[in-house]
Amino acid sequence: MSTATQPSAGEVELAIGGMTCASCAARIEKKLNKLDGVTATVNYATEKAKVSYGGDVTPADLIATVEKTGYTATLPQPAAPEASEEDTALRTLRTRLLVSTLLTVPVVAMAMVPALQVEYWQWLSLTLAAPVVVWGGLPFHRAAWTNLRHGAATMDTLVSLGTGAAFLWSLYALFLGTAGEPGMTHPFEFTIARGDGNADIYLEAAAGVTTFLLAGRYVEARSKRRSGAALRALMELGAKEVSVLRGGTERRVPVEQLVVGDLFVVRPGEKIAADGEVTEGASAVDASMLTGESVPVEVGPGDVVVGSTVNAGGRLVVRATRIGAETQLAQMARLVEEAQNGKAEVQRLADRVSGVFVPVVLALAVATLGFWIGAGAGLPAAFTAAVAVLIIACPCALGLATPTALMVGTGRGAQLGILIRGPEVLESTRAVDTVVLDKTGTVTIGRMTLADVVAAPGADADRVLRLAGALEDGSEHPIARAVAAAAAERVGPLPAVAGFANVTGLGVQGVVEGAAVLVGRPRLLADRSVPVPEPLAAAQAAAEARGRTAVLVAVDGAAVGLLVVADAVKPTSAAAIAQLRDLGLDPVLLTGDNAAVARTVAAEVGIDEVVAEVLPQEKVDVVRRLQDEGRVVAMIGDGVNDAAALAQADLGLAMGTGTDVAIQASDLTLVRGDLRAAADAIRLARRTLAVIKGNLFWAFAYNVAAIPLAAAGLLNPMIAGAAMALSSVFVVTNSLRLRRFAPLPGNTGATTAVPSDSRATAPA
């Protein structure tokens, strides 16, 4: 490995392979932490281990330890090609699922419909079922073997045992029993009678369980595949090309060729290619993506600018000071990844239940075998009863319990403009007690708008706005765009402008309707010796005290008005905060904007706790501090600067109107960007989780109820098939109840569609 990719001494991040559940991650973590001087954190969701080591331990020792534990580990590799290993694994799993489904459908049909049981049908079933159980179920068998080597039991163990027992017993009955005789049928009856099982085959149970669980595994893998999309989306935000000044000429080159010290040109509307210092020109830079500051930052020679922010005004020449992995954007990518790695992953419910259920079932099977041998029933009958216990204990509905509830819940959520990432996010929703809200673009609109027009005594407010709007229409500054848009909307078509000029960093001037007009900062009027009347000065002070931006207007040497510009609060935000409080959540406003603006917005929407003037790293720290206080934190945001905090929070909600990075780093997405949908998103997630838990209970309950029959040697294939079918039907029916979920009364406008027959309007 080249020195460029060598990890720094003492700390390394390993890519872990072969994990099938959260207990695998815990096992690897425990083994690594047993090494002297090693502190390790293993995350199942991201399949990475963050390890600090010292003494004589080397990365090679860490990899060897993981491999001895039964898994794979590799050091970080350079940027992966388009088709990554994860994509390949997902495609392989999809192929496995599709092939298994095609082979399983006729097997189940022949077993359940006597009319399809033609001569030698049982051998056709074997031909179709064998690839499903052996090849289709390979991920479960492999994981079960790994778990067995480490004395652990998970859902994979249960699946492998049940399907293996059903398949092997079917082979015994076909080749050594009477099930292989021509004309053998499984009558559709539920008689309870003791037999030796020589004529019973359970191929439909073995193939059906395998296919159902492959479907569940595929849904989970596809969800987990998206967890790394936040990092890919974040790195896509940077500029791809840059205009570099070399030898006095301007050349367009890929951004990767930029080096520290290079001078590069940034035109209006372009992204700044790297962190640097302005050497020439003046402009307004929209840094809200990184800082959350809603007001554009005025920059000039000597000022520092940040890569990937947008030049909203004039031409700039910038000297690059930090490039590549050293830029703030790259540092934010690391923040997101660290937050995802450190996020406590909830073990799958099915694994937790299986950890107890599997040892109990094995003990019952052994006890059944011993009892019937001791009772003198003979070895074949005793073995039949023991195997029957293993077969009936493998609930096929377990594979449907989570995917069906998620499919219906996420489908209903999509109709309502709420996107749920996957099952692992749902557990957090029930325990959430604190909701942290970003300000810009979440509680507020996220762009500058005209809030007020104050006319001087004797002046007409509409004329002030018309003249100012006409002049500002010639500027690209975000504040100017807000004034021009409001003027066009309120007073109609704007008049023509003559002699337009931009006064760098202060405002604009020109001639409108024969009058000399100035629009800009107070200093612009002071430089032109234009006095500001007391009423306008008082209005200016009041606006600035509330964190708003004040723009003065002068006509023919006299100040005639004041334009107040601000990032306005969304009209639905106050109602949304009230709904979140009703769900038992304590709201906190978190923003990179200044404290005066933050307090004004908080007071308007009903939030008591405010944390302002924080950088992206500090947002993560605030979320972490709340978690350290014992709170379960939901975070709602929309910008790049929120991505790491969204990943760090126990539950991340992104506004669909925000950046792709925020959406990818979140657990839930509110498509329409209406904050009222947050309450419905949490209610839907909680309802979906309750349905999943109910499904898991009944997935086991139907089969557990039949275990006594199996232990007594009274289980026939129809009873086994009926238990499988009944549990599956119940799980699907229970999940379909989620289709009736409806938003809170008054929230219709926050969603994309609400069927008229929806009646479930009570809060979850």
Salt bridges, closest charged atoms under 4 A:
GLU13 OE1 - LYS48 NZ 3.79
GLU47 OE2 - LYS224 NZ 2.97
GLU86 OE1 - ARG225 NH1 3.35
ASP87 OD1 - ARG225 NE 2.57
ASP156 OD1 - ARG217 NH2 2.67
GLU220 OE1 - ARG348 NH1 2.85
GLU236 OE1 - LYS240 NZ 3.99
GLU241 OE1 - ARG252 NE 3.59
GLU250 OE2 - ARG267 NH2 2.53
ASP262 OD2 - ARG246 NH2 2.59
GLU270 OE2 - ARG252 NH1 3.74
ASP275 OD2 - ARG322 NH2 3.12
GLU280 OE2 - ARG315 NH1 3.67
GLU298 OE2 - HIS477 NE2 2.62
GLU298 OE2 - ARG521 NH2 3.81
GLU337 OE2 - LYS48 NZ 2.19
ASP351 OD2 - ARG348 NH2 2.83
GLU427 OE2 - ARG352 NH2 3.55
ASP438 OD1 - LYS619 NZ 3.16
ASP473 OD1 - ARG481 NH1 3.71
GLU513 OE2 - ARG466 NE 3.41
ASP527 OD2 - ARG523 NE 3.79
ASP567 OD2 - LYS439 NZ 3.94
ASP586 OD2 - ARG631 NH1 3.52
ASP593 OD2 - LYS439 NZ 3.04
ASP608 OD2 - ARG581 NH2 3.57
GLU609 OE1 - ARG631 NH2 3.91
ASP621 OD1 - ARG624 NH1 3.40
GLU629 OE2 - ARG625 NH1 3.24
GLU629 OE1 - ARG631 NE 3.55
ASP642 OD1 - LYS619 NZ 2.58
ASP667 OD2 - LYS343 NZ 3.03
ASP674 OD2 - ARG676 NH2 2.95
ASP680 OD1 - ARG683 NH1 2.80
